[in-house]
Amino acid sequence: MLGIHRFSPVLYSSVMADESKQSKRNLRERQILSATLRLVRHHGCDISTAQIAAEAHCSKETLYNWFGDRDGIMLALVLEQAAGMRQVLDAGFAGSTGSVEDRLKAGCTLLLDIMTGEAVLAVNRVAMSQVCRESAKLGAAVLADWHASVVTPFENLFREGTTLGAFTVGDKGEAFEVLTGLLIGDRQRRLLLGDDARPESKEMTLLADQAVERWLNLYT
């Protein structure tokens, strides 16, 4: 015999209050990370927790309680950017139609936009700065999230294309490196060094199409 579950207004109110509190904290954390990103974009890597607290309009105690320290804030920023990249790519692949080749071109257009955007460049500058200071934790996180958020969706498409006979890819990691080399080249390095190398929106589509065509010549 099934038991009767009685509705408890007190319990329901408590759960709703906890969810509301967590939602507010999540929003506040995103605001803090957005403030951190603004500082990195405008002032570089040598920013302090005091600057972050001032920009985010919060106390240093809040930063330490929620993120641990400055490196913890930067790590959270990396993770947030990685999640954003994955969402963009997943939505792009899901929304693109046509052949595997067409979807690959659409994905490359998104990837070029992401990799030459100010947010990714800022995070990469921070990671490289910490590596230079013999603190490789953030760099390792960038590499791990790069593979999970960016490489994996392309590898899945390589697998599908190989199954369909559109092209033949053995080493998917190597194939992705070849594709990104054709797509981005030294553009991101130049951007990191301050060169104005970000393509216009229409040019991104053209560059993506050209990169995929050249890639297909190697793997078809």
ZIUR-V103897 format. One record per backbone hydrogen bond with DSSP energy under -1.0 kcal/mol. NH is the residue of the N-H (numbers start at 1). CO is the residue of the C=O. Records with the same first field share a line. If there is no record, write none. Layout:
NH=CO + CO
//
This chain:
12=8
13=9
14=10
15=11
16=12
17=13
18=14
19=15
20=16
21=17
22=18
23=19
24=20
25=21
26=22
27=23
28=24
29=25
30=26
31=27
32=28
33=29
34=30
35=31
36=32
37=33
38=34
39=35
40=36
41=37
42=38
43=39
44=40
47=45
52=48
53=49
54=50
55=51
56=52
58=53
63=59
64=60
65=61
66=62
67=63
68=64
69=67
73=69
74=70
75=71
76=72
77=73
78=74
79=75
80=76
81=77
82=78
83=79
84=80
85=81
86=82
87=83
88=84
89=85
90=86
91=87
92=88
93=89
94=90
95=91
96=92
103=99
104=100
105=101
106=102
107=103
108=104
109=105
110=106
111=107
112=108
113=109
114=110
115=111
116=112
117=114
121=117
122=118
123=119
124=120
125=121
126=122
127=123
128=124
129=125
130=126
131=127
132=128
134=131
135=130
140=136
141=137
142=138
143=139
144=140
145=141
146=142
147=143
148=144
149=145
150=146
151=146
152=147
154=150
155=151
156=152
157=153
158=154
159=155
160=156
161=157
162=158
163=159
164=160
166=161
168=219
172=170
175=171
176=172
177=173
178=174
179=175
180=176
181=177
182=178
183=179
184=180
185=180
187=184
190=186
191=187
192=188
193=189
194=191
195=190
197=195
204=200
205=201
206=202
207=203
208=204
209=205
210=206
211=207
212=208
213=209
214=210
215=211
216=212
217=213
219=215
220=216
//
